[in-house]
Amino acid sequence: MRSPLAADLGAIVGDENVVVEAERLRPYGRDESDLGEFVPSVAVRPRTAAEVAAILKLCTRISMPVTPTAARTGKSGGSLPVRGGVALDLTRFDRIVEVRRDDLVGRAEAGVITGDFQRAVEAAGLFYPPDPSSLASCTLGGNVAENAGGPRALKYGVTREYVLGLTAVLPSGEIVHTGKQTIKGVAGFDVTGLLVGSEGMLAVVTEITSKLLPLPREVRTALCLFRAAVDASRAVSAVLAAGVLPRALELIDETAIAATRAAKAPFRFPEACGAALLAEVDGYVAEGCAAEIERIGAACMEAGALDVVAAQNEAQRRDLWETRRRISVDLKSLHPRKLSEDVVVPRSRLAEMAAEVQAIGRRFSLSVACYGHAGDGNLHANVLFDRPEDRPRVDEAVAEILRAALRLGGTITGEHGVGLAKKEFLGLEQGEALVGLQRRLKAVFDPAGILNPGKMFPGE
Ligand SMILES: Cc1cc2nc3c(=O)[nH]c(=O)nc-3n(C[C@H](O)[C@H](O)[C@H](O)COP(=O)(O)OP(=O)(O)OC[C@H]3O[C@@H](n4cnc5c(N)ncnc54)[C@H](O)[C@@H]3O)c2cc1C
């Protein structure tokens, strides 16, 4: 028998879009954070903003927790329904509404897969730069909620830089259209800016208007090989000081390289190589790009690189990127469990941070892989472990990594968000007054506290 809640939701979206069976509900209880399983009482799959509005209105009236959820690739536990209640599945919002070539603007629903949107935009000769490594499965709505970054953020910035406007539903059931459809526009408070990165706690996004760019015609990629992560980290500043702004500059450390070997990733690293920087430049003139990638190679060699491998064709370039993108998953071939952090430090402190992470790993006898968007000072420090009993030790190591990042003038998260994973550390970074202001903002949007409760704020 369906519960009264399921029946009410069925009246809004149709019974076929309400999930109540235990085996179909289970996947809604997990994401890519490895933070455990929190199965909701019911999941609902709306198709229109009006249906989302009716669901939120109902849940506000009966004080029922609602957790927005999309592809569940999140790494901070944002989509986990920690207080049970309703999982609000946005994946049926899967329509690319339009790509306006003359305006350099695109409009898509929140459940569109990021990679699909990129391909549609590129087919029109345009470019949507945000490229989280999960782009084959994550959604635009999830990217907006987490303000996702990716390798190309170094040159092009993160999701925030491309969001012009949003259609969003407030917990009251009101539908708002924030921002603008034009490139410029400053009317009113920047509510779009507030909703980007709000981790599904202020409103549910149903449609996104994005700024687009002309598609760069030329791309060149090279892998610079080093003996150790500390050398590669130092080379990041050397590259940027050489007067070139690559679109990506990604670090891969020894443990990450070991994972690519164990999982037989397409690129085979030479034995002597203990770290690498994957560099990519783009532009509109082939000679210019070739000269820039050469300059990056030269800067790396001067900074102690063992060798520079330049991709000679598109297939080689794809292999390098696939090797990099798979690391998060391939690490599980070394140890079955991991907690992944994404601290950021000023670029000048990157080598210190890489050394700190290694020292913390040694202190706790844990393997820690460090890879990611080194050009932004953003390191994915993945603490690897084998058994659930190791977890307290892993949590201590993670806490040390976050504290080290703050000590070096950095932040606890560059792109994965606070969510469930880092809520106890937000105060440490931001202080009581700022956390208090954000709690009050949350209460303005969501007085009943139903939307994605139990996240972001310490003690929640
Ligand atoms: C292999 C791998 C690589 C990754 N690489 C990167 C990377 O390079 N850069 C990066 O930034 N992240 C990366 N991530 C993390 C993750 O992919 C991003 O955080 C992504 O934005 C999550 O999108 P999603 O659709 O999976 O959202 P989910 O995980 O389903 O949800 C994430 C958060 O968004 C909220 N949410 C989802 N949809 C909506 C909506 N429509 N309205 C309001 N709130 C919503 C949820 O409540 C939750 O808080 C990676 C993850 C994996 C597994």
The ligand as an SDF file (V2000), in Angstrom:
LIG
                    3D

 53 58  0  0  0  0  0  0  0  0999 V2000
   34.7950   10.7890  -11.4610 C   0  0  0  0  0  0  0  0  0  0  0  0
   34.3350   12.1330  -10.9520 C   0  0  0  0  0  0  0  0  0  0  0  0
   34.9950   13.2700  -11.3730 C   0  0  0  0  0  0  0  0  0  0  0  0
   34.5770   14.5310  -10.9260 C   0  0  0  0  0  0  0  0  0  0  0  0
   35.2320   15.6370  -11.3780 N   0  0  0  0  0  0  0  0  0  0  0  0
   34.8210   16.8560  -10.9890 C   0  0  0  0  0  0  0  0  0  0  0  0
   35.4870   18.0270  -11.4760 C   0  0  0  0  0  0  0  0  0  0  0  0
   36.4370   17.9590  -12.2470 O   0  0  0  0  0  0  0  0  0  0  0  0
   35.0240   19.2290  -11.0530 N   0  0  0  0  0  0  0  0  0  0  0  0
   33.9590   19.3320  -10.1940 C   0  0  0  0  0  0  0  0  0  0  0  0
   33.5780   20.4500   -9.8550 O   0  0  0  0  0  0  0  0  0  0  0  0
   33.3240   18.2420   -9.7190 N   0  0  0  0  0  0  0  0  0  0  0  0
   33.7120   17.0190  -10.1030 C   0  0  0  0  0  0  0  0  0  0  0  0
   33.0600   15.9030   -9.6180 N   0  0  0  0  0  0  0  0  0  0  0  0
   31.9480   16.0600   -8.6680 C   0  0  0  0  0  0  0  0  0  0  0  0
   30.5300   16.0960   -9.2920 C   0  0  0  0  0  0  0  0  0  0  0  0
   30.5130   15.4850  -10.5600 O   0  0  0  0  0  0  0  0  0  0  0  0
   30.0120   17.5280   -9.3710 C   0  0  0  0  0  0  0  0  0  0  0  0
   29.8260   18.0550   -8.0720 O   0  0  0  0  0  0  0  0  0  0  0  0
   28.6830   17.6770  -10.1280 C   0  0  0  0  0  0  0  0  0  0  0  0
   28.4050   19.0490  -10.2600 O   0  0  0  0  0  0  0  0  0  0  0  0
   27.4940   16.9950   -9.4760 C   0  0  0  0  0  0  0  0  0  0  0  0
   26.4320   16.9460  -10.4190 O   0  0  0  0  0  0  0  0  0  0  0  0
   25.2790   15.8470  -10.2990 P   0  0  0  0  0  0  0  0  0  0  0  0
   24.3580   16.0490  -11.4220 O   0  0  0  0  0  0  0  0  0  0  0  0
   25.8630   14.4930  -10.1650 O   0  0  0  0  0  0  0  0  0  0  0  0
   24.5990   16.2890   -8.9360 O   0  0  0  0  0  0  0  0  0  0  0  0
   24.2400   15.4170   -7.6270 P   0  0  0  0  0  0  0  0  0  0  0  0
   25.4470   14.7250   -7.1170 O   0  0  0  0  0  0  0  0  0  0  0  0
   23.0450   14.6010   -7.8760 O   0  0  0  0  0  0  0  0  0  0  0  0
   23.8740   16.6030   -6.6250 O   0  0  0  0  0  0  0  0  0  0  0  0
   24.8720   17.4770   -6.1730 C   0  0  0  0  0  0  0  0  0  0  0  0
   24.2440   18.6210   -5.3620 C   0  0  0  0  0  0  0  0  0  0  0  0
   23.4570   19.4190   -6.2110 O   0  0  0  0  0  0  0  0  0  0  0  0
   22.1160   19.5040   -5.7510 C   0  0  0  0  0  0  0  0  0  0  0  0
   21.3010   19.5490   -6.9570 N   0  0  0  0  0  0  0  0  0  0  0  0
   21.3550   18.7270   -8.0280 C   0  0  0  0  0  0  0  0  0  0  0  0
   20.5250   19.1570   -8.9890 N   0  0  0  0  0  0  0  0  0  0  0  0
   19.9390   20.2780   -8.5230 C   0  0  0  0  0  0  0  0  0  0  0  0
   18.9870   21.1920   -9.0500 C   0  0  0  0  0  0  0  0  0  0  0  0
   18.4800   21.0360  -10.2800 N   0  0  0  0  0  0  0  0  0  0  0  0
   18.6100   22.2360   -8.2770 N   0  0  0  0  0  0  0  0  0  0  0  0
   19.1200   22.4170   -7.0340 C   0  0  0  0  0  0  0  0  0  0  0  0
   20.0150   21.5850   -6.4950 N   0  0  0  0  0  0  0  0  0  0  0  0
   20.4250   20.5340   -7.2280 C   0  0  0  0  0  0  0  0  0  0  0  0
   21.9330   18.2850   -4.8580 C   0  0  0  0  0  0  0  0  0  0  0  0
   20.9800   18.5220   -3.8430 O   0  0  0  0  0  0  0  0  0  0  0  0
   23.3190   18.1390   -4.2610 C   0  0  0  0  0  0  0  0  0  0  0  0
   23.4600   19.0000   -3.1660 O   0  0  0  0  0  0  0  0  0  0  0  0
   33.4750   14.6350  -10.0340 C   0  0  0  0  0  0  0  0  0  0  0  0
   32.8050   13.4710   -9.6180 C   0  0  0  0  0  0  0  0  0  0  0  0
   33.2320   12.2290  -10.0590 C   0  0  0  0  0  0  0  0  0  0  0  0
   32.4870   11.0140   -9.6080 C   0  0  0  0  0  0  0  0  0  0  0  0
  1  2  1  0
  2  3  1  0
  2 52  2  0
  3  4  2  0
  4  5  1  0
  4 50  1  0
  5  6  2  0
  6  7  1  0
  6 13  1  0
  7  8  2  0
  7  9  1  0
  9 10  1  0
 10 11  2  0
 10 12  1  0
 12 13  2  0
 13 14  1  0
 14 15  1  0
 14 50  1  0
 15 16  1  0
 16 17  1  0
 16 18  1  0
 18 19  1  0
 18 20  1  0
 20 21  1  0
 20 22  1  0
 22 23  1  0
 23 24  1  0
 24 25  2  0
 24 26  1  0
 24 27  1  0
 27 28  1  0
 28 29  2  0
 28 30  1  0
 28 31  1  0
 31 32  1  0
 32 33  1  0
 33 34  1  0
 33 48  1  0
 34 35  1  0
 35 36  1  0
 35 46  1  0
 36 37  1  0
 36 45  1  0
 37 38  2  0
 38 39  1  0
 39 40  1  0
 39 45  2  0
 40 41  1  0
 40 42  2  0
 42 43  1  0
 43 44  2  0
 44 45  1  0
 46 47  1  0
 46 48  1  0
 48 49  1  0
 50 51  2  0
 51 52  1  0
 52 53  1  0
M  END
$$$$
